[in-house]
Amino acid sequence: MRIGLDVMGGDFAPEAIIEGAVDVLPFFTEDDRLILIGDQAAINKKLAEMGTDPSHFEIVHASQVIEMGDTPSKAFAQKPDSSIAVGYKLLANKEIDGFCSAGNTGAMLVGASYTVNVIPGVLRPALAAMIPALDGKKSILLDAGLNPDCKVDVLVQYGVLGTIFAKNVLGVDNPTVKLLNIGSEESKGTPTVKAAYEMMKDNPSMNFGGNIEANELFVEGMAEVIVCDGFVGNIVLKETEAIYHLFKKKIANMNDPFFESLNFETVGGTPVIGVNANVVIGHGVSKRKATMNMIRQTCDVVRVNLAQKIKESI
């Protein structure tokens, strides 16, 4: 397995990203290889400071960086030797099996669309985020931030994509799909959400269970697939992050497995579903631990060959 890592992506790149790359090495087998993509001089300097032999990695030089504030489509076109663009070239040429970055999310989506392409039949790719429940089970929430404003047919297809994900990653034979809404009644929600409800309840490709409210998240019996647009989904993720940090501040030495599962550093990253390759996007503020787990998350996505399974199902 060959995993490409964008060393230059994120608020704390390249130092924190390289630290996470070094930390992940004990989890790799002899057949696994991590490819560091970015400024070769900066990579070698940091590895020397850490006392790490560069031969543990493959280093692919990229002379440009897409910054977090860059306009995604313009930056991807104007910076062909950026670490994101180079990573996608390697992915498109099948020189790596998976690619991960904590860099510009929009540029990662543009890169996927321009290089490995969206799976035929998929209307819009989505970020799929894991949501833990108190009973130990996990659900998938999509979209978690790629598409802030979704049309009705996109929301409906998210239910289908989420079903495929839940079957192959969560191991649930007949996952329940629910729409995140402001009430459980069919009449609640925006015109878009209400229209999606009507289409989803008659869709044979999913086990639709109606609406789910925000106060039903993280509890026992939560649906395996939760559908919303990227605007709402990203707010849910950021609020979850805030709750975790609040508890960490209020409760000294908190060591609870459930609350630790809310920590984005533990999760590492979220896979992009709906594109022809295995891509994982990390949080822009990822540091050492988050980067390590982003790489591990990418390895898990490659092992289940998620992109191929979605392609076959669609």
LINDALIN-V577623 format. One record per residue. N is the residue number from 0. RES is the residue in one letter. NEAR is the number of other C-alpha atoms within 12 Angstrom. D_LAST is the distance of its C-alpha to the last C-alpha in whole Angstrom. Layout:
BEGIN
<<N/RES/NEAR/D_LAST> <N/RES/NEAR/D_LAST>>
END
This chain:
BEGIN
<<0/M/28/25> <1/R/32/26> <2/I/45/25> <3/G/45/26> <4/L/56/28> <5/D/53/29> <6/V/55/33> <7/M/44/34> <8/G/45/31> <9/G/36/32> <10/D/26/36> <11/F/25/37> <12/A/38/36> <13/P/38/37> <14/E/31/40> <15/A/32/38> <16/I/45/34> <17/I/48/37> <18/E/32/38> <19/G/37/35> <20/A/47/34> <21/V/38/37> <22/D/27/37> <23/V/32/33> <24/L/28/35> <25/P/16/36> <26/F/21/33> <27/F/23/32> <28/T/14/33> <29/E/13/34> <30/D/11/31> <31/D/26/30> <32/R/30/30> <33/L/43/30> <34/I/39/31> <35/L/46/32> <36/I/46/32> <37/G/37/34> <38/D/30/38> <39/Q/27/40> <40/A/20/43> <41/A/27/42> <42/I/37/40> <43/N/29/43> <44/K/18/45> <45/K/26/43> <46/L/29/43> <47/A/18/46> <48/E/16/47> <49/M/19/45> <50/G/14/47> <51/T/20/44> <52/D/18/44> <53/P/27/41> <54/S/17/40> <55/H/24/38> <56/F/29/36> <57/E/25/35> <58/I/32/35> <59/V/34/34> <60/H/28/36> <61/A/32/35> <62/S/22/37> <63/Q/26/36> <64/V/35/34> <65/I/42/32> <66/E/29/34> <67/M/26/32> <68/G/19/34> <69/D/20/33> <70/T/20/31> <71/P/28/27> <72/S/24/27> <73/K/17/31> <74/A/27/31> <75/F/35/28> <76/A/21/30> <77/Q/17/33> <78/K/24/33> <79/P/25/31> <80/D/26/33> <81/S/34/32> <82/S/46/31> <83/I/54/27> <84/A/48/27> <85/V/41/28> <86/G/49/26> <87/Y/45/23> <88/K/31/25> <89/L/32/25> <90/L/33/21> <91/A/27/20> <92/N/16/23> <93/K/21/22> <94/E/23/25> <95/I/33/24> <96/D/39/21> <97/G/49/21> <98/F/54/22> <99/C/57/24> <100/S/60/26> <101/A/48/28> <102/G/43/29> <103/N/38/28> <104/T/40/24> <105/G/34/24> <106/A/39/25> <107/M/47/22> <108/L/40/20> <109/V/30/21> <110/G/42/22> <111/A/42/18> <112/S/31/17> <113/Y/24/20> <114/T/29/20> <115/V/31/17> <116/N/31/15> <117/V/30/12> <118/I/29/8> <119/P/19/8> <120/G/21/7> <121/V/29/8> <122/L/26/11> <123/R/37/13> <124/P/44/13> <125/A/50/14> <126/L/43/17> <127/A/46/17> <128/A/44/20> <129/M/40/22> <130/I/41/24> <131/P/35/27> <132/A/24/28> <133/L/22/32> <134/D/16/31> <135/G/18/29> <136/K/25/26> <137/K/32/23> <138/S/38/21> <139/I/50/18> <140/L/49/19> <141/L/53/17> <142/D/45/18> <143/A/41/21> <144/G/36/22> <145/L/34/20> <146/N/29/20> <147/P/24/23> <148/D/23/23> <149/C/33/19> <150/K/23/19> <151/V/27/18> <152/D/26/15> <153/V/34/14> <154/L/41/15> <155/V/43/13> <156/Q/40/10> <157/Y/47/12> <158/G/47/12> <159/V/42/9> <160/L/47/8> <161/G/53/12> <162/T/42/11> <163/I/39/9> <164/F/48/12> <165/A/40/14> <166/K/28/14> <167/N/27/14> <168/V/33/16> <169/L/27/18> <170/G/18/18> <171/V/23/18> <172/D/16/17> <173/N/24/17> <174/P/33/17> <175/T/34/18> <176/V/44/17> <177/K/44/20> <178/L/54/21> <179/L/43/23> <180/N/32/26> <181/I/21/30> <182/G/21/31> <183/S/21/29> <184/E/18/30> <185/E/26/28> <186/S/19/30> <187/K/23/30> <188/G/22/28> <189/T/21/28> <190/P/16/27> <191/T/24/23> <192/V/36/23> <193/K/30/24> <194/A/24/22> <195/A/37/19> <196/Y/37/21> <197/E/24/21> <198/M/26/18> <199/M/33/16> <200/K/24/19> <201/D/16/18> <202/N/19/14> <203/P/16/14> <204/S/24/10> <205/M/33/13> <206/N/30/16> <207/F/33/18> <208/G/30/21> <209/G/33/23> <210/N/36/24> <211/I/35/26> <212/E/25/29> <213/A/29/29> <214/N/16/32> <215/E/24/30> <216/L/33/28> <217/F/31/29> <218/V/22/31> <219/E/18/30> <220/G/22/28> <221/M/33/25> <222/A/40/22> <223/E/44/19> <224/V/49/17> <225/I/52/19> <226/V/52/18> <227/C/52/20> <228/D/41/20> <229/G/33/21> <230/F/23/25> <231/V/29/25> <232/G/35/23> <233/N/28/25> <234/I/21/28> <235/V/32/27> <236/L/35/27> <237/K/22/30> <238/E/18/32> <239/T/27/31> <240/E/26/33> <241/A/18/36> <242/I/21/36> <243/Y/27/36> <244/H/21/39> <245/L/17/41> <246/F/21/41> <247/K/19/42> <248/K/12/45> <249/K/11/46> <250/I/14/46> <251/A/11/48> <252/N/10/46> <253/M/16/43> <254/N/14/41> <255/D/16/39> <256/P/16/36> <257/F/22/34> <258/F/29/35> <259/E/23/34> <260/S/26/31> <261/L/33/31> <262/N/34/32> <263/F/38/30> <264/E/32/32> <265/T/30/31> <266/V/35/27> <267/G/39/27> <268/G/43/24> <269/T/45/21> <270/P/51/17> <271/V/50/15> <272/I/50/12> <273/G/45/9> <274/V/41/11> <275/N/37/12> <276/A/44/14> <277/N/47/16> <278/V/53/18> <279/V/48/20> <280/I/49/22> <281/G/48/26> <282/H/43/28> <283/G/30/31> <284/V/28/34> <285/S/38/33> <286/K/34/36> <287/R/32/36> <288/K/29/35> <289/A/37/32> <290/T/49/31> <291/M/39/31> <292/N/38/29> <293/M/43/26> <294/I/55/27> <295/R/41/26> <296/Q/39/23> <297/T/41/22> <298/C/37/23> <299/D/32/21> <300/V/37/18> <301/V/30/19> <302/R/22/20> <303/V/25/17> <304/N/26/15> <305/L/38/12> <306/A/39/11> <307/Q/25/10> <308/K/28/9> <309/I/36/6> <310/K/24/5> <311/E/18/6> <312/S/22/4> <313/I/26/0>>
END
